[in-house]
Amino acid sequence: MSRFNLIDEKWIPVRFLDGSHGELGIQDALLRAKEIAVIVDPSPLVVASLHRFLLAVLYRALEGPTDIDQAKKLFRDGLPSENIRTYLEKWRDRFWLFHEKFPFYQVPDYEPKEKNGAKQWRSWSVLAAEHNADNAKVLFDHLDVTKSGSVPSSRVACWILACQTFALGGGRSDFQYTKSSPSATAVMVLPLGRNLQDTLAFALVPQNREVLKNDIPIWERTPEKVATLQKGTERAALGWADLYSWRTRSIKLHLQGNGETVGEIAFASGVGCSSESHADPMLGYKISEKKGKQYVRFRERGLWRDFDSLLPDNGNLAPKVIEHATALTKSNRDRFPRSVMVLGQANDQAKIEYWRMERFALPEALAGDRFIRTEIRQLLAEAEQAEWALEKAMKVAARFIIAKGERNLQQDKWNAGRWIPGDVSKFIGKSSFEAVPVLVANYWSVLEACFHEILGEYTLDRDFESIRGQWLQSVRDILNRAWEQYRISVSMGDAWAIRALVKAEGPILAKLKELDEEILKLTPAMEGA
């Protein structure tokens, strides 16, 4: 009854260097990695999980890398085809999507509970974030999960990986209360090379030889028994191949027909991870005063405003894949990753808020000896100081316009854990504690395009003073336009409003003067760039 072997079947969606698209099995995706530009999929969650899956395969097939010298050899010579073929052939029986003993990433003895004499199989849609009505019904997704039909097994294979990587906890199941995967809400980072082979090499961060011996991925393990899963089981991750193939959910596909399509599945809680503090090479981290070391997440504000958290420093908080990519290309600048892809999802408890995939230019100056993280943090901080002046002026103007010198204004307050905006916040359009007024949001939106330009300017030959001068010019001009836009929107020829704006513009004028003076100091550096 073996059906659909992931080694040979076409299921991994890719775009080749010539621009054409196709699907490949595991073996071809790895052996032809030089011909492939990128892995492509409408879902960022699938893209991230496919990379992690292929990396887990490589860690086992190559039995390394165990140090930077071995990693550099792999980067120079390419992926060893014979090692990959030998490994995949050895474990071929573990990559069948349908198999009596070892169905891929599934629990073979799991059968769903019965109700009124019938097994309660679930729709395939529970695997796919974009179709799952349990925790995030997506706008324009009109799928009826009670009449969802069947889908190609190739898509189901992708969704199994994405589900295991990004599943959110928060509900009962046939076994236990579900838990989130170890990195479910983290921003995952991938430096992109000139082809898939380089991209994978950048992410193959060396592991200790002794760690690698016990770093067993899900397909090499003996599947857990239902009885064990029903009681609840938890263990620590033993390495990155183990972490990249974690069984967050217990799954069993219901074979119907020849296995080319899937319509129903059994779905329940999986194995808990007791080592969530285990450093994931694809994640960046920050230190919280209250919670300690936390991975970087997507927030309402754009990730670009936290871009410095993705760059190396002495604190070992940056994604290890960025540090590794930089180390591999120190002596080969032509293969330095020109961009970095960030992927992931944001949540509100068990509900998915959104998923996202963004690309940023990776500063070429990382290949030098400068602390680019500190420099980028300074640029972003200067933009935040300008935003502070803008919002302060808006609030002062609003206070004068609303009160007119007489009325007592209602202040912002917290009530039962909920932030309630006061009169001034309502006037400027701040509807929630995290939200920003529309004008401030526009300020950041326009400035984002300038930030991407600045990243492109970060070459080894360009000094920080000239880059900073260019950035401050953008901040000044955008701040000036934003305040002018606010003046026009609230004055409307009203004498009281005009007087209020004149009284309120002190912080703006002071910040513009400060920026002008700083730009003047940096002008010689900009002219010499």
C-alpha distance (Angstrom), angle and dihedral (degrees) to the residues before:
residue distance angle dihedral
M1 . . .
S2 3.81 . .
R3 3.80 108.8 .
F4 3.82 136.7 174.4
N5 3.79 109.7 8.1
L6 3.81 111.0 -153.0
I7 3.81 92.2 -148.9
D8 3.81 93.2 67.3
E9 3.82 108.4 14.6
K10 3.79 118.4 94.3
W11 3.82 108.2 -110.8
I12 3.83 111.6 118.5
P13 3.84 107.5 91.3
V14 3.80 113.9 -139.0
R15 3.78 142.2 167.5
F16 3.79 115.0 -137.8
L17 3.79 125.0 -140.6
D18 3.81 90.7 -103.3
G19 3.82 89.9 59.5
S20 3.80 97.3 -106.0
H21 3.80 121.6 128.6
G22 3.79 130.9 -136.3
E23 3.79 146.7 144.3
L24 3.79 125.3 -108.9
G25 3.79 139.5 -176.1
I26 3.79 122.3 -117.5
Q27 3.81 94.7 -91.8
D28 3.79 96.5 49.7
A29 3.81 92.5 42.6
L30 3.80 89.8 57.9
L31 3.81 99.9 36.1
R32 3.81 92.4 46.1
A33 3.82 94.9 40.0
K34 3.82 90.6 120.5
E35 3.81 89.5 61.5
I36 3.81 94.3 49.3
A37 3.80 122.3 86.6
V38 3.80 98.9 -168.9
I39 3.79 145.4 -26.4
V40 3.80 107.2 -103.4
D41 3.79 132.7 -163.1
P42 3.81 135.7 146.5
S43 3.81 87.9 -118.3
P44 3.83 118.9 70.2
L45 3.80 87.0 -157.9
V46 3.80 91.1 61.2
V47 3.82 92.1 46.6
A48 3.81 92.5 52.5
S49 3.81 94.8 44.4
L50 3.83 93.3 48.3
H51 3.80 90.6 54.9
R52 3.80 91.4 48.9
F53 3.80 91.0 48.5
L54 3.82 93.5 51.3
L55 3.80 90.1 47.1
A56 3.81 90.4 53.3
V57 3.82 89.4 52.0
L58 3.81 90.7 49.9
Y59 3.79 94.7 48.9
R60 3.79 88.5 57.5
A61 3.79 98.7 38.3
L62 3.82 93.8 48.3
E63 3.80 96.0 34.8
G64 3.77 86.0 -138.1
P65 2.88 163.8 -54.9
T66 3.80 92.1 -110.1
D67 3.81 97.7 172.1
I68 3.79 141.0 9.7
D69 3.82 93.6 -95.4
Q70 3.80 91.5 57.5
A71 3.80 89.6 45.6
K72 3.81 91.4 51.9
K73 3.81 90.5 50.6
L74 3.82 90.4 52.7
F75 3.79 89.6 48.1
R76 3.80 91.8 49.8
D77 3.82 99.4 41.9
G78 3.81 101.1 31.1
L79 3.80 131.2 -126.1
P80 3.84 111.2 -36.2
S81 3.81 105.2 -116.5
E82 3.80 96.4 -160.0
N83 3.81 93.5 55.0
I84 3.80 90.7 50.8
R85 3.82 94.2 47.7
T86 3.80 92.5 46.8
Y87 3.78 93.5 49.3
L88 3.80 95.1 47.0
E89 3.79 92.0 47.6
K90 3.79 91.1 50.3
W91 3.81 91.8 54.0
R92 3.82 98.3 32.4
D93 3.82 93.5 122.4
R94 3.82 90.5 58.6
F95 3.80 94.1 59.8
W96 3.81 98.9 62.0
L97 3.80 110.2 116.6
F98 3.81 87.2 -150.9
H99 3.81 116.9 36.0
E100 3.81 134.8 142.2
K101 3.80 96.3 -128.7
F102 3.79 107.9 15.8
P103 3.81 114.4 24.7
F104 3.81 106.9 177.4
Y105 3.82 114.2 -89.1
Q106 3.83 90.8 -14.5
V107 3.81 140.9 112.7
P108 3.83 104.4 -115.5
D109 3.84 98.0 -158.6
Y110 3.81 94.8 46.3
E111 3.79 115.6 117.3
P112 3.82 120.6 170.0
K113 3.79 121.8 -109.0
E114 3.77 119.5 -90.1
K115 3.78 126.6 -119.2
N116 3.80 121.6 -174.1
G117 3.79 88.8 -9.0
A118 3.81 95.0 -54.3
K119 3.82 128.3 103.9
Q120 3.78 112.8 -114.6
W121 3.79 101.2 -128.6
R122 3.80 114.3 177.9
S123 3.79 130.1 -137.8
W124 3.81 118.4 -92.5
S125 3.82 86.2 -120.0
V126 3.81 91.6 81.5
L127 3.83 86.9 76.6
A128 3.81 96.0 55.6
A129 3.81 120.2 72.5
E130 3.80 90.6 -155.3
H131 3.81 92.2 56.3
N132 3.81 103.7 28.7
A133 3.80 110.8 115.0
D134 3.83 91.3 -174.4
N135 3.78 96.6 80.8
A136 3.80 110.6 -1.1
K137 3.78 123.8 22.3
V138 3.78 103.1 -164.8
L139 3.79 123.2 -136.6
F140 3.82 110.5 -102.4
D141 3.81 92.1 14.9
H142 3.80 100.9 124.1
L143 3.79 96.6 174.5
D144 3.81 113.9 139.6
V145 3.80 103.0 -144.6
T146 3.82 90.4 -156.8
K147 3.81 89.7 58.6
S148 3.78 102.1 28.2
G149 3.81 97.9 134.5
S150 3.79 116.3 -160.1
V151 3.79 136.8 -52.7
P152 3.83 133.9 -155.4
S153 3.78 115.3 -77.7
S154 3.81 88.3 -127.5
R155 3.82 89.8 66.6
V156 3.78 92.6 44.0
A157 3.82 90.3 54.9
C158 3.81 90.0 55.4
W159 3.80 92.4 46.6
I160 3.81 92.7 49.6
L161 3.80 89.2 58.8
A162 3.81 93.0 45.0
C163 3.79 92.2 47.4
Q164 3.80 93.3 50.4
T165 3.82 90.7 48.3
F166 3.80 100.2 43.7
A167 3.83 107.8 23.3
L168 3.81 114.0 140.2
G169 3.79 121.8 -142.4
G170 3.76 125.6 -131.2
G171 3.80 115.3 103.0
R172 3.77 146.5 71.2
S173 3.78 121.4 -97.1
D174 3.80 140.3 176.0
F175 3.81 87.9 -78.8
Q176 3.80 119.4 21.4
Y177 3.79 140.8 -24.9
T178 3.80 105.9 -65.2
K179 3.80 121.3 -110.9
S180 3.78 131.4 -159.1
S181 3.78 121.9 -101.8
P182 3.84 114.6 -100.7
S183 3.83 94.4 -98.6
A184 3.82 100.8 20.9
T185 3.81 97.7 136.1
A186 3.80 100.5 27.4
V187 3.79 126.5 116.4
M188 3.81 104.4 -112.4
V189 3.78 116.9 -150.3
L190 3.80 130.0 -153.1
P191 3.81 124.2 177.2
L192 3.81 106.0 -144.7
G193 3.77 120.5 -135.2
R194 3.80 130.9 -163.4
N195 3.81 88.1 -86.3
L196 3.81 139.6 3.7
Q197 3.80 91.8 -89.4
D198 3.81 91.5 60.2
T199 3.81 91.4 43.8
L200 3.80 91.5 53.9
A201 3.81 91.7 44.5
F202 3.82 90.4 53.7
A203 3.80 89.5 54.5
L204 3.83 96.5 44.3
V205 3.78 93.4 95.6
P206 3.84 111.3 -174.1
Q207 3.79 117.4 -102.6
N208 3.78 129.7 -159.8
R209 3.79 111.4 -89.3
E210 3.81 92.9 -124.7
V211 3.81 91.3 49.6
L212 3.80 90.8 51.3
K213 3.80 92.1 56.5
N214 3.80 91.3 63.7
D215 3.80 97.4 32.7
I216 3.81 96.9 110.4
P217 3.84 120.8 174.7
I218 3.79 122.8 -141.6
W219 3.82 96.5 -97.5
E220 3.81 92.7 57.1
R221 3.78 93.1 50.4
T222 3.78 126.3 88.5
P223 3.83 103.6 -109.0
E224 3.78 115.8 -107.5
K225 3.80 115.9 -107.0
V226 3.79 120.1 -113.1
A227 3.81 90.1 -119.7
T228 3.81 89.8 58.9
L229 3.80 93.5 46.4
Q230 3.79 92.0 48.4
K231 3.80 90.7 57.9
G232 3.79 90.9 48.2
T233 3.79 123.3 -107.6
E234 3.78 132.7 -152.8
R235 3.79 135.0 177.9
A236 3.79 142.1 160.5
A237 3.79 124.5 -94.1
L238 3.80 109.7 -106.1
G239 3.79 98.3 -159.7
W240 3.76 143.9 -31.2
A241 3.81 98.4 -71.9
D242 3.81 86.9 53.4
L243 3.81 91.8 46.6
Y244 3.82 93.3 46.6
S245 3.83 90.9 54.1
W246 3.80 101.4 40.0
R247 3.83 118.9 158.9
T248 3.80 99.0 -128.6
R249 3.81 91.6 157.5
S250 3.81 133.6 30.7
I251 3.79 107.9 -127.0
K252 3.78 135.7 179.3
L253 3.80 121.8 179.3
H254 3.79 117.1 -141.7
L255 3.80 108.2 -128.3
Q256 3.78 112.3 -134.6
G257 3.79 121.0 170.4
N258 3.81 118.5 -25.9
G259 3.82 97.1 -22.2
E260 3.80 95.8 -104.8
T261 3.81 90.4 118.3
V262 3.81 137.0 29.5
G263 3.79 126.3 -147.9
E264 3.78 107.0 161.8
I265 3.79 137.7 31.2
A266 3.79 142.2 176.2
F267 3.79 111.7 -121.9
A268 3.81 132.6 -174.9
S269 3.80 145.3 135.8
G270 3.78 118.5 -53.5
V271 3.78 136.6 -167.1
G272 3.80 120.8 -33.2
C273 3.80 119.2 -131.9
S274 3.80 112.8 -131.1
S275 3.81 94.2 -173.8
E276 3.79 104.7 61.7
S277 3.79 88.3 146.3
H278 3.83 87.6 65.3
A279 3.81 105.5 121.0
D280 3.80 112.0 -111.6
P281 3.84 110.7 -151.3
M282 3.82 91.9 -141.4
L283 3.81 95.1 54.9
G284 3.77 133.9 82.6
Y285 3.80 119.5 -144.5
K286 3.79 139.5 -153.3
I287 3.79 133.3 -167.1
S288 3.80 117.1 -115.4
E289 3.80 119.1 -163.0
K290 3.80 90.8 -139.3
K291 3.81 103.7 32.5
G292 3.79 103.5 27.9
K293 3.81 119.5 -143.4
Q294 3.81 111.1 14.2
Y295 3.79 130.7 172.7
V296 3.80 118.7 -115.1
R297 3.80 113.9 -97.2
F298 3.76 135.6 -169.9
R299 3.79 112.4 -95.6
E300 3.79 134.2 -171.4
R301 3.77 88.8 -94.1
G302 3.80 116.2 69.8
L303 3.80 118.5 -84.3
W304 3.80 89.5 -126.2
R305 3.81 87.8 75.7
D306 3.82 87.5 63.4
F307 3.80 94.6 39.4
D308 3.81 92.3 122.2
S309 3.83 88.3 67.8
L310 3.82 88.3 68.6
L311 3.81 94.4 56.5
P312 3.83 126.9 86.8
D313 3.79 122.9 -101.3
N314 3.80 138.2 152.9
G315 3.80 92.8 -81.7
N316 3.83 95.6 72.7
L317 3.80 90.2 -131.5
A318 3.80 98.7 121.5
P319 3.82 121.6 95.5
K320 3.79 107.8 -81.5
V321 3.81 89.5 -136.7
I322 3.83 89.5 66.3
E323 3.79 92.4 49.3
H324 3.80 90.5 46.7
A325 3.81 93.9 48.8
T326 3.80 89.5 51.0
A327 3.82 92.0 49.6
L328 3.82 92.8 49.1
T329 3.80 93.8 52.3
K330 3.82 100.4 40.8
S331 3.80 90.7 108.0
N332 3.81 96.5 30.3
R333 3.79 109.4 54.1
D334 3.80 92.3 169.8
R335 3.82 89.2 70.8
F336 3.80 96.2 44.4
P337 3.84 108.8 130.6
R338 3.78 106.0 -101.2
S339 3.79 94.2 -161.9
V340 3.76 142.1 20.0
M341 3.80 125.4 -142.6
V342 3.80 121.4 -146.8
L343 3.79 120.7 -163.9
G344 3.77 138.8 173.6
Q345 3.77 146.6 92.8
A346 3.80 139.8 -91.7
N347 3.76 123.4 -136.7
D348 3.77 144.5 -165.9
Q349 3.80 100.7 -147.4
A350 3.84 104.5 -63.6
K351 3.81 93.9 -9.9
I352 3.79 123.1 93.0
E353 3.80 110.5 -131.0
Y354 3.81 96.8 -174.3
W355 3.80 143.1 -40.5
R356 3.74 123.1 -131.9
M357 3.79 144.8 -168.6
E358 3.81 120.9 -168.3
R359 3.77 135.7 170.3
F360 3.78 128.5 -147.1
A361 3.76 132.4 -176.7
L362 3.80 108.2 -108.3
P363 3.82 109.4 -131.3
E364 3.78 108.5 -109.8
A365 3.80 88.5 -149.5
L366 3.82 87.6 75.8
A367 3.80 85.2 81.8
G368 3.82 88.3 65.8
D369 3.79 131.6 63.7
R370 3.83 100.0 -93.8
F371 3.80 123.8 114.1
I372 3.79 95.8 -119.8
R373 3.81 92.0 172.6
T374 3.81 90.9 63.8
E375 3.80 92.1 47.2
I376 3.81 94.3 49.5
R377 3.81 90.2 46.7
Q378 3.81 88.7 55.0
L379 3.81 92.3 51.3
L380 3.80 92.1 49.7
A381 3.80 91.8 46.1
E382 3.81 90.5 53.8
A383 3.80 89.9 52.6
E384 3.81 89.9 50.0
Q385 3.81 91.2 51.5
A386 3.80 89.6 54.0
E387 3.81 90.1 49.0
W388 3.81 89.4 51.0
A389 3.83 89.7 55.5
L390 3.82 90.5 48.8
E391 3.79 94.9 50.3
K392 3.81 92.6 43.6
A393 3.81 91.5 53.2
M394 3.81 90.6 47.6
K395 3.81 90.9 52.6
V396 3.80 93.8 47.9
A397 3.79 91.1 49.6
A398 3.80 91.4 47.4
R399 3.81 91.6 50.5
F400 3.81 92.1 53.9
I401 3.80 93.8 43.7
I402 3.80 95.8 48.9
A403 3.82 100.0 38.6
K404 3.81 98.1 37.8
G405 3.77 87.4 -159.9
E406 3.80 95.5 -62.2
R407 3.79 116.8 57.4
N408 3.82 122.6 86.8
L409 3.79 108.9 -129.3
Q410 3.79 127.2 -136.7
Q411 3.80 110.3 -116.5
D412 3.81 129.2 -139.2
K413 3.81 111.5 -93.3
W414 3.77 144.8 173.6
N415 3.78 119.8 -121.8
A416 3.82 122.8 -179.0
G417 3.80 90.7 -21.6
R418 3.81 93.0 -49.3
W419 3.79 123.7 114.0
I420 3.81 113.7 -131.6
P421 3.81 116.2 -163.2
G422 3.78 119.5 -129.8
D423 3.80 127.6 -140.9
V424 3.82 95.9 -80.6
S425 3.82 94.1 47.7
K426 3.79 90.8 49.3
F427 3.81 91.2 49.9
I428 3.81 94.5 52.9
G429 3.83 92.4 42.3
K430 3.81 101.6 -107.0
S431 3.81 100.5 147.3
S432 3.82 99.8 169.9
F433 3.79 139.1 19.0
E434 3.82 92.6 -102.3
A435 3.80 96.3 37.4
V436 3.79 122.4 94.6
P437 3.80 127.3 -148.3
V438 3.79 115.2 -91.9
L439 3.80 92.2 -112.0
V440 3.81 91.4 53.4
A441 3.80 90.4 46.5
N442 3.82 88.6 53.5
Y443 3.81 89.8 49.9
W444 3.80 90.4 56.4
S445 3.79 93.4 41.5
V446 3.81 93.2 56.3
L447 3.80 91.8 42.2
E448 3.82 91.4 53.1
A449 3.80 91.2 68.5
C450 3.81 89.0 52.5
F451 3.81 90.3 50.3
H452 3.81 91.6 56.0
E453 3.82 88.4 51.7
I454 3.80 90.3 50.7
L455 3.81 91.8 53.0
G456 3.79 88.2 55.7
E457 3.82 89.6 53.1
Y458 3.81 92.3 57.0
T459 3.78 97.3 101.1
L460 3.81 126.5 146.9
D461 3.81 89.0 -106.8
R462 3.82 97.9 52.0
D463 3.81 118.1 85.3
F464 3.80 123.1 -138.9
E465 3.83 95.8 -117.8
S466 3.81 93.4 61.5
I467 3.83 91.8 44.9
R468 3.80 91.1 48.7
G469 3.79 91.5 49.3
Q470 3.81 90.8 53.1
W471 3.81 90.4 48.1
L472 3.81 94.4 49.0
Q473 3.80 90.0 51.4
S474 3.80 88.9 56.6
V475 3.81 92.4 46.6
R476 3.81 91.5 49.6
D477 3.79 95.4 47.8
I478 3.82 94.5 45.7
L479 3.81 92.6 46.0
N480 3.80 90.6 50.1
R481 3.82 92.3 49.7
A482 3.80 92.1 46.2
W483 3.81 92.7 53.6
E484 3.80 91.6 46.0
Q485 3.79 88.9 51.5
Y486 3.80 90.1 51.4
R487 3.83 92.0 49.0
I488 3.78 91.3 53.2
S489 3.80 93.9 46.0
V490 3.83 96.9 52.7
S491 3.81 105.4 30.0
M492 3.83 99.4 61.6
G493 3.83 88.7 169.4
D494 3.83 92.0 -61.8
A495 3.82 110.2 144.9
W496 3.81 94.2 -149.0
A497 3.79 92.1 50.4
I498 3.81 91.6 48.3
R499 3.83 90.9 52.1
A500 3.82 89.6 47.9
L501 3.80 91.3 52.9
V502 3.81 92.0 49.9
K503 3.83 90.2 51.8
A504 3.81 91.7 46.5
E505 3.79 102.2 47.4
G506 3.80 95.5 79.5
P507 3.84 95.2 99.7
I508 3.82 90.6 47.9
L509 3.80 94.7 49.7
A510 3.81 91.1 46.3
K511 3.80 92.5 50.4
L512 3.83 93.1 46.0
K513 3.82 90.0 50.8
E514 3.79 90.9 48.9
L515 3.81 91.3 49.9
D516 3.82 92.6 47.7
E517 3.80 91.4 52.0
E518 3.80 92.5 48.5
I519 3.82 92.3 47.3
L520 3.81 89.8 51.2
K521 3.82 90.0 55.5
L522 3.81 90.7 50.4
T523 3.82 96.4 45.4
P524 3.86 95.2 96.0
A525 3.81 89.9 54.1
M526 3.82 91.3 49.2
E527 3.79 92.6 48.5
G528 3.79 90.5 51.0
A529 3.82 94.1 49.5
